[in-house]
Amino acid sequence: MFGSVNEEAIYEAKPGESIADMLAAAGGPNTLGDKSRVILYRTNDPVRIGPQQVDIAQAAQTEARGGDLLQVLSKGSLVQPVDRQSVLVRVEGEVNRPGYYYVAPSTPLHSVMEMAGGLTPRAYPYGTQFTRQSVRIQQQASFKEAISQLELTLAAAPLTADTSQSESDRAAALAGARAVLEKLKTARPDGRVVLNIAPNATALPGNVLLENNDAIYVPPVSTTVGVFGAVYRPASFNLGDERPLRVKDYIARAGGTLRSADRGGIFVVRANGDVISKKSGALGDRVLPGDVIFVPVKTQSNGFWTKFKDITTTLFQLGLSAATITAVVK
């Protein structure tokens, strides 16, 4: 007898005993076991080879034979439909009662926030980090595929190299690309779900239905704006009490862009996870607390580097946090 039973062992079957008797001798299915059936492997039957399913109702009428193997399957590892899953939610940060909350399936976010005592006066709802395990799994699969494409692109680089470059320049470029790839391999998508929330919101969107292992972190109001990448002085700048400047003003405060900067590729990661590019007018926007401004490095225009840049941009969109992107571009 093996599988999800309380006592896995070899049991002696007396004449006339049934499969149900053997299951009882093993203590029955454990808490994760499937109580509706038993899988029977009859090793001494040359006619019927392979596993047989025996319903529990039939187990008492099925005689146990010497050499039988009985397996109880586990139901504990099966993913249940979302509307049947009990939900354990982690809530922390600027809430009055941080903790783990166990709620019924399809519980809305506002119910858990009420259990957590609501937000504190210092809470910054716009910067809330809402992470979901199912989203993280999807992101990790896509991230792994994109990394594989990037490795293939690097492997094919010698075949598509720009012949106008010297051998040493090509070697240096490939070494730099491999260094970026190695950093990306250590990164992990965070499973963040970007909430539809206004910068001046005073509460979280309450109609979001929660799933098991959701995590909610409500930060305090941020007082800084970060500028990183191809600028002379990457830094985080204190906002102070004055009216926030525009994105381009903070790039100027960081010394402006380097000659190697890709000025057309500048983008801003908002505190809520939104990404705004220069093409959508990011440079003229006024910054928000917690903004992180990135100035990417300009890549060469040949096919290899264009593809390399496209894939790395995709990787950044697959759930990498602003801190991870900052570590990669430094």
C-alpha positions as CSV (number, residue, x, y, z in Angstrom):
1,M,0.0,0.0,0.0
2,F,1.5,3.4,-1.0
3,G,0.6,6.9,-1.9
4,S,-1.5,9.3,0.2
5,V,-2.3,6.8,3.1
6,N,-1.5,7.2,6.7
7,E,0.8,4.1,6.9
8,E,2.6,3.1,3.8
9,A,3.7,-0.5,4.2
10,I,3.5,-4.1,2.9
11,Y,0.5,-5.8,4.4
12,E,-0.4,-9.5,4.5
13,A,-3.8,-10.2,3.0
14,K,-5.7,-13.1,4.7
15,P,-8.1,-15.3,2.6
16,G,-11.4,-13.5,2.0
17,E,-10.0,-10.0,2.8
18,S,-10.9,-7.2,0.4
19,I,-9.1,-4.1,-0.9
20,A,-11.2,-2.1,1.5
21,D,-9.7,-4.2,4.4
22,M,-6.2,-3.5,3.1
23,L,-7.0,0.3,2.9
24,A,-8.3,0.2,6.5
25,A,-5.1,-1.6,7.6
26,A,-3.1,1.3,6.2
27,G,-5.1,3.8,8.2
28,G,-7.1,4.9,5.3
29,P,-6.4,7.9,3.0
30,N,-4.6,10.8,4.7
31,T,-5.8,14.4,4.7
32,L,-4.6,14.9,1.1
33,G,-5.7,11.5,-0.2
34,D,-8.4,11.0,-2.8
35,K,-11.1,9.2,-0.8
36,S,-13.2,8.2,-3.8
37,R,-11.0,5.6,-5.4
38,V,-8.0,3.3,-5.2
39,I,-5.6,2.5,-8.0
40,L,-5.0,-1.3,-8.2
41,Y,-1.9,-2.8,-9.9
42,R,-2.5,-6.6,-10.1
43,T,1.0,-8.1,-10.7
44,N,-0.2,-11.7,-10.9
45,D,-2.9,-11.3,-13.5
46,P,-1.5,-12.1,-17.0
47,V,-4.8,-11.1,-18.7
48,R,-5.2,-7.6,-17.4
49,I,-1.9,-5.7,-17.2
50,G,-1.6,-2.1,-16.0
51,P,-3.4,0.0,-13.3
52,Q,-7.1,-0.4,-12.6
53,Q,-9.3,2.1,-10.9
54,V,-11.5,0.7,-8.1
55,D,-14.1,3.0,-6.7
56,I,-14.4,3.0,-2.9
57,A,-17.9,1.6,-3.2
58,Q,-16.5,-1.4,-5.1
59,A,-13.4,-1.9,-2.9
60,A,-15.3,-4.0,-0.3
61,Q,-16.4,-6.4,-3.1
62,T,-12.9,-6.7,-4.7
63,E,-10.8,-9.5,-3.2
64,A,-7.2,-8.7,-2.3
65,R,-4.6,-11.0,-3.9
66,G,-1.0,-11.7,-3.1
67,G,1.3,-9.3,-5.0
68,D,-1.4,-6.6,-5.4
69,L,-0.1,-3.0,-5.2
70,L,-2.6,-0.4,-4.0
71,Q,-2.1,3.3,-4.5
72,V,-4.2,6.2,-3.1
73,L,-3.8,9.4,-5.2
74,S,-3.3,12.8,-3.7
75,K,-5.7,15.6,-4.3
76,G,-3.6,18.1,-2.4
77,S,-1.4,19.1,-5.3
78,L,-4.3,19.7,-7.8
79,V,-5.0,23.3,-8.7
80,Q,-8.6,24.0,-8.0
81,P,-10.8,26.6,-9.8
82,V,-10.3,30.1,-8.6
83,D,-13.8,30.4,-7.2
84,R,-13.2,27.3,-5.0
85,Q,-9.8,28.2,-3.6
86,S,-9.5,29.4,-0.1
87,V,-7.5,32.6,-0.1
88,L,-4.6,33.5,2.1
89,V,-3.6,37.2,1.6
90,R,-0.5,39.0,3.0
91,V,-1.1,42.7,3.8
92,E,1.7,44.9,5.0
93,G,3.1,48.4,5.0
94,E,1.0,51.4,5.8
95,V,-2.0,49.7,7.1
96,N,-3.2,49.7,10.7
97,R,-3.1,45.9,11.2
98,P,-0.5,44.3,8.9
99,G,-0.8,40.5,8.7
100,Y,-2.0,37.4,6.9
101,Y,-5.7,37.2,6.3
102,Y,-7.6,34.0,5.4
103,V,-10.8,34.7,3.5
104,A,-13.4,33.0,1.3
105,P,-12.9,32.6,-2.5
106,S,-13.7,35.7,-4.6
107,T,-13.3,38.1,-1.6
108,P,-12.9,41.7,-2.9
109,L,-9.9,43.7,-1.9
110,H,-11.9,46.3,0.1
111,S,-13.0,43.5,2.5
112,V,-9.4,42.6,3.3
113,M,-8.4,46.2,3.7
114,E,-11.2,46.6,6.3
115,M,-9.8,43.6,8.2
116,A,-6.4,45.3,8.1
117,G,-7.8,48.4,9.7
118,G,-7.6,50.6,6.6
119,L,-4.7,52.8,5.6
120,T,-2.5,54.9,7.8
121,P,-2.2,58.7,7.3
122,R,1.2,58.2,5.7
123,A,0.0,55.6,3.1
124,Y,0.7,56.1,-0.6
125,P,-2.0,54.1,-2.3
126,Y,-0.7,55.0,-5.8
127,G,2.6,53.2,-5.1
128,T,0.9,50.0,-3.8
129,Q,2.7,46.8,-4.9
130,F,0.1,44.1,-5.6
131,T,1.7,40.8,-6.5
132,R,0.0,37.6,-7.6
133,Q,1.5,34.1,-7.7
134,S,-0.3,33.1,-10.9
135,V,0.9,36.2,-12.7
136,R,4.5,35.5,-11.5
137,I,4.4,32.0,-13.0
138,Q,3.2,33.4,-16.3
139,Q,5.9,36.1,-16.3
140,Q,8.6,33.5,-15.4
141,A,7.7,31.3,-18.4
142,S,7.7,34.3,-20.8
143,F,11.0,35.6,-19.2
144,K,12.7,32.2,-19.7
145,E,11.6,32.1,-23.3
146,A,12.9,35.6,-23.9
147,I,16.3,34.7,-22.3
148,S,16.6,31.7,-24.6
149,Q,16.0,34.0,-27.6
150,L,18.6,36.4,-26.3
151,E,21.1,33.5,-26.0
152,L,20.4,32.4,-29.5
153,T,20.9,36.0,-30.8
154,L,24.3,36.1,-29.1
155,A,25.3,32.7,-30.5
156,A,24.4,33.9,-34.0
157,A,26.2,37.3,-33.6
158,P,29.4,36.2,-35.4
159,L,27.3,35.3,-38.4
160,T,25.6,38.7,-38.6
161,A,28.5,40.9,-37.5
162,D,29.1,44.3,-39.0
163,T,32.1,43.9,-41.2
164,S,32.9,47.6,-41.0
165,Q,33.8,47.1,-37.3
166,S,37.2,46.0,-36.2
167,E,37.6,42.6,-34.6
168,S,38.4,44.1,-31.2
169,D,35.3,46.4,-31.3
170,R,33.1,43.4,-32.1
171,A,34.6,41.4,-29.3
172,A,34.1,44.2,-26.8
173,A,30.5,44.6,-27.9
174,L,29.8,40.9,-27.5
175,A,31.5,40.8,-24.1
176,G,29.2,43.7,-23.0
177,A,26.1,41.9,-24.3
178,R,27.1,38.7,-22.5
179,A,27.6,40.7,-19.3
180,V,24.1,42.1,-19.6
181,L,22.7,38.6,-20.3
182,E,24.3,37.2,-17.2
183,K,22.8,39.9,-15.1
184,L,19.4,39.3,-16.6
185,K,19.6,35.6,-15.8
186,T,19.8,36.4,-12.1
187,A,16.7,38.6,-12.3
188,R,13.3,37.3,-11.4
189,P,9.9,38.7,-12.4
190,D,8.0,39.9,-9.4
191,G,4.4,39.0,-10.4
192,R,3.2,42.6,-9.9
193,V,-0.3,43.6,-11.1
194,V,-0.5,47.2,-12.1
195,L,-3.6,48.7,-10.3
196,N,-5.8,51.2,-12.1
197,I,-5.4,54.0,-9.6
198,A,-5.0,57.7,-9.7
199,P,-1.9,59.4,-8.3
200,N,-4.0,61.3,-5.7
201,A,-6.1,58.3,-4.7
202,T,-6.8,57.9,-1.0
203,A,-7.9,54.3,-1.2
204,L,-7.2,51.1,-3.1
205,P,-9.6,49.9,-5.9
206,G,-11.9,47.8,-3.8
207,N,-13.5,45.6,-6.5
208,V,-10.4,43.5,-7.2
209,L,-11.1,39.9,-6.5
210,L,-8.4,38.2,-4.5
211,E,-6.6,35.0,-5.2
212,N,-4.6,32.7,-3.0
213,N,-1.1,33.9,-2.1
214,D,-1.8,37.5,-3.2
215,A,0.4,40.0,-1.5
216,I,-0.3,43.7,-0.9
217,Y,2.4,46.2,0.2
218,V,1.3,49.8,0.8
219,P,4.3,52.1,1.0
220,P,4.6,55.4,2.7
221,V,4.6,58.5,0.5
222,S,7.8,58.6,-1.4
223,T,9.9,61.7,-1.2
224,T,12.3,61.0,-4.1
225,V,12.7,60.7,-7.9
226,G,15.4,58.5,-9.3
227,V,17.4,59.1,-12.5
228,F,19.5,56.2,-13.8
229,G,21.3,55.0,-16.9
230,A,23.3,57.0,-19.4
231,V,23.5,60.3,-17.4
232,Y,26.5,62.0,-15.9
233,R,25.4,61.6,-12.3
234,P,22.8,58.9,-11.6
235,A,21.0,59.8,-8.3
236,S,17.8,60.0,-6.4
237,F,16.6,63.5,-5.9
238,N,14.5,64.8,-2.9
239,L,11.2,66.3,-4.0
240,G,10.8,68.7,-1.1
241,D,7.7,70.7,-0.6
242,E,7.9,72.7,-3.9
243,R,6.0,71.9,-7.0
244,P,7.6,68.9,-8.8
245,L,9.7,69.7,-11.8
246,R,9.3,68.0,-15.2
247,V,11.1,64.8,-16.2
248,K,13.6,66.6,-18.4
249,D,14.5,68.9,-15.5
250,Y,15.6,66.0,-13.4
251,I,17.6,64.6,-16.2
252,A,19.3,68.0,-16.4
253,R,19.9,67.9,-12.6
254,A,21.7,64.5,-13.2
255,G,24.1,66.3,-15.5
256,G,22.2,65.6,-18.7
257,T,22.6,62.7,-21.0
258,L,25.9,61.1,-22.0
259,R,27.0,61.0,-25.6
260,S,26.2,57.3,-25.6
261,A,22.6,57.9,-24.5
262,D,19.6,56.8,-26.5
263,R,17.7,60.0,-26.1
264,G,14.7,58.7,-28.0
265,G,14.4,55.7,-25.7
266,I,14.0,57.5,-22.4
267,F,11.2,56.2,-20.2
268,V,9.7,56.6,-16.8
269,V,8.5,53.9,-14.4
270,R,5.8,55.3,-12.2
271,A,5.3,54.2,-8.6
272,N,2.2,52.2,-9.6
273,G,4.2,50.2,-12.2
274,D,3.1,52.1,-15.3
275,V,5.7,52.9,-17.9
276,I,5.7,56.1,-19.9
277,S,8.0,56.7,-22.9
278,K,9.4,59.8,-24.4
279,K,7.2,59.1,-27.4
280,S,4.1,59.5,-25.2
281,G,5.4,62.9,-23.9
282,A,7.2,61.7,-20.8
283,L,9.9,64.4,-20.9
284,G,7.3,67.2,-20.5
285,D,5.4,65.5,-17.7
286,R,5.8,66.6,-14.1
287,V,7.2,63.8,-11.9
288,L,5.3,62.0,-9.3
289,P,6.6,60.7,-6.0
290,G,8.5,57.5,-6.5
291,D,9.1,57.9,-10.3
292,V,12.2,56.3,-11.7
293,I,13.6,57.8,-14.9
294,F,15.8,55.6,-17.2
295,V,18.1,56.8,-20.0
296,P,19.1,53.7,-22.0
297,V,22.4,53.4,-23.8
298,K,22.3,53.8,-27.6
299,T,23.0,50.6,-29.4
300,Q,24.3,50.2,-32.9
301,S,21.9,50.1,-35.8
302,N,22.9,46.7,-37.3
303,G,20.5,43.8,-37.2
304,F,22.1,42.0,-34.2
305,W,22.0,45.0,-31.9
306,T,18.5,46.0,-32.9
307,K,17.3,42.5,-32.1
308,F,19.3,42.4,-28.9
309,K,17.7,45.7,-27.7
310,D,14.2,44.6,-28.7
311,I,14.5,41.4,-26.6
312,T,16.0,43.1,-23.6
313,T,13.2,45.7,-23.7
314,T,10.8,42.9,-23.7
315,L,12.5,41.4,-20.7
316,F,12.1,44.6,-18.8
317,Q,8.4,44.5,-19.5
318,L,8.0,41.0,-18.1
319,G,7.6,42.0,-14.5
320,L,11.1,43.2,-13.6
321,S,11.0,45.7,-10.8
322,A,12.5,49.2,-11.1
323,A,15.3,48.1,-8.7
324,T,16.1,45.2,-10.9
325,I,16.3,47.3,-14.1
326,T,18.5,49.8,-12.2
327,A,20.9,47.0,-11.2
328,V,21.1,45.7,-14.8
329,V,21.8,49.1,-16.5
330,K,24.4,50.2,-14.0
